[in-house]
């Protein structure tokens, strides 16, 4: 889901003729992502414990095997 939002933001920045609006979407989502992802992962660890920690070791946050 987050990868799709990043791609959407990049596409918006490239498609819109107004660079302020295009980059504004990336900045807005980037800020939301940075603030939200840590809280979500903390909640997942509280809910699923060691099973989720093992899952985190096998997968990445955005792009599988890269990041």
C-alpha positions as a LaTeX table, in Angstrom:
\begin{tabular}{lrrr}
\hline
Residue & $x$ (\AA) & $y$ (\AA) & $z$ (\AA) \\
\hline
Unk1 & 0.00 & 0.00 & 0.00 \\
Unk2 & 2.74 & 2.45 & 0.92 \\
Unk3 & 4.72 & 1.61 & $-2.21$ \\
Unk4 & 1.63 & 2.38 & $-4.31$ \\
Unk5 & 1.24 & 5.75 & $-2.58$ \\
Unk6 & 4.89 & 6.61 & $-3.24$ \\
Unk7 & 4.47 & 5.71 & $-6.91$ \\
Unk8 & 1.26 & 7.73 & $-7.10$ \\
Unk9 & 3.02 & 10.75 & $-5.59$ \\
Unk10 & 5.89 & 10.46 & $-8.05$ \\
Unk11 & 3.49 & 10.15 & $-10.98$ \\
Unk12 & 1.52 & 13.15 & $-9.76$ \\
Unk13 & 4.68 & 15.23 & $-9.56$ \\
Unk14 & 5.58 & 14.27 & $-13.13$ \\
Unk15 & 2.10 & 14.72 & $-14.61$ \\
Unk16 & 1.02 & 17.99 & $-13.02$ \\
Unk17 & 2.21 & 21.14 & $-14.70$ \\
Unk18 & 2.29 & 22.85 & $-11.31$ \\
Unk19 & 5.48 & 21.73 & $-9.57$ \\
Unk20 & 4.34 & 23.07 & $-6.20$ \\
Unk21 & 1.25 & 20.85 & $-6.26$ \\
Unk22 & 3.20 & 17.88 & $-7.55$ \\
Unk23 & 5.94 & 18.07 & $-4.98$ \\
Unk24 & 3.42 & 18.99 & $-2.29$ \\
Unk25 & 1.85 & 15.55 & $-2.62$ \\
Unk26 & 5.18 & 13.83 & $-2.19$ \\
Unk27 & 6.09 & 15.98 & 0.79 \\
Unk28 & 2.69 & 15.49 & 2.42 \\
Unk29 & 2.75 & 11.73 & 1.99 \\
Unk30 & 6.41 & 11.50 & 2.98 \\
Unk31 & 5.69 & 13.29 & 6.23 \\
Unk32 & 2.70 & 11.07 & 6.94 \\
Unk33 & 4.72 & 7.96 & 6.13 \\
Unk34 & 7.62 & 8.89 & 8.37 \\
Unk35 & 5.31 & 9.68 & 11.30 \\
Unk36 & 3.01 & 6.69 & 10.82 \\
Unk37 & 5.19 & 3.70 & 9.93 \\
Unk38 & 6.94 & 3.47 & 13.32 \\
Unk39 & 3.62 & 3.58 & 15.18 \\
Unk40 & 2.10 & 0.93 & 12.92 \\
Unk41 & 5.04 & $-1.40$ & 13.38 \\
Unk42 & 4.96 & $-0.89$ & 17.13 \\
Unk43 & 1.25 & $-1.79$ & 17.17 \\
Unk44 & 1.91 & $-4.88$ & 15.06 \\
Unk45 & 4.66 & $-6.01$ & 17.44 \\
Unk46 & 2.33 & $-5.51$ & 20.41 \\
Unk47 & $-0.41$ & $-7.49$ & 18.67 \\
Unk48 & 1.64 & $-10.32$ & 17.13 \\
Unk49 & 4.89 & $-10.30$ & 19.13 \\
Unk50 & 7.79 & $-12.48$ & 18.02 \\
Unk51 & 5.91 & $-13.72$ & 14.98 \\
Unk52 & 5.81 & $-10.19$ & 13.56 \\
Unk53 & 9.46 & $-9.57$ & 14.45 \\
Unk54 & 10.37 & $-12.68$ & 12.44 \\
Unk55 & 8.23 & $-11.40$ & 9.58 \\
Unk56 & 10.06 & $-8.05$ & 9.71 \\
Unk57 & 13.37 & $-9.89$ & 9.34 \\
Unk58 & 12.13 & $-11.69$ & 6.20 \\
Unk59 & 10.55 & $-8.71$ & 4.45 \\
Unk60 & 11.22 & $-5.04$ & 3.82 \\
Unk61 & 8.97 & $-2.03$ & 4.34 \\
Unk62 & 8.45 & $-0.78$ & 0.80 \\
Unk63 & 10.15 & $-2.77$ & $-1.94$ \\
Unk64 & 10.70 & $-6.51$ & $-1.37$ \\
Unk65 & 14.38 & $-7.43$ & $-0.89$ \\
Unk66 & 15.52 & $-3.78$ & $-1.27$ \\
Unk67 & 14.03 & $-1.41$ & 1.28 \\
\hline
\end{tabular}
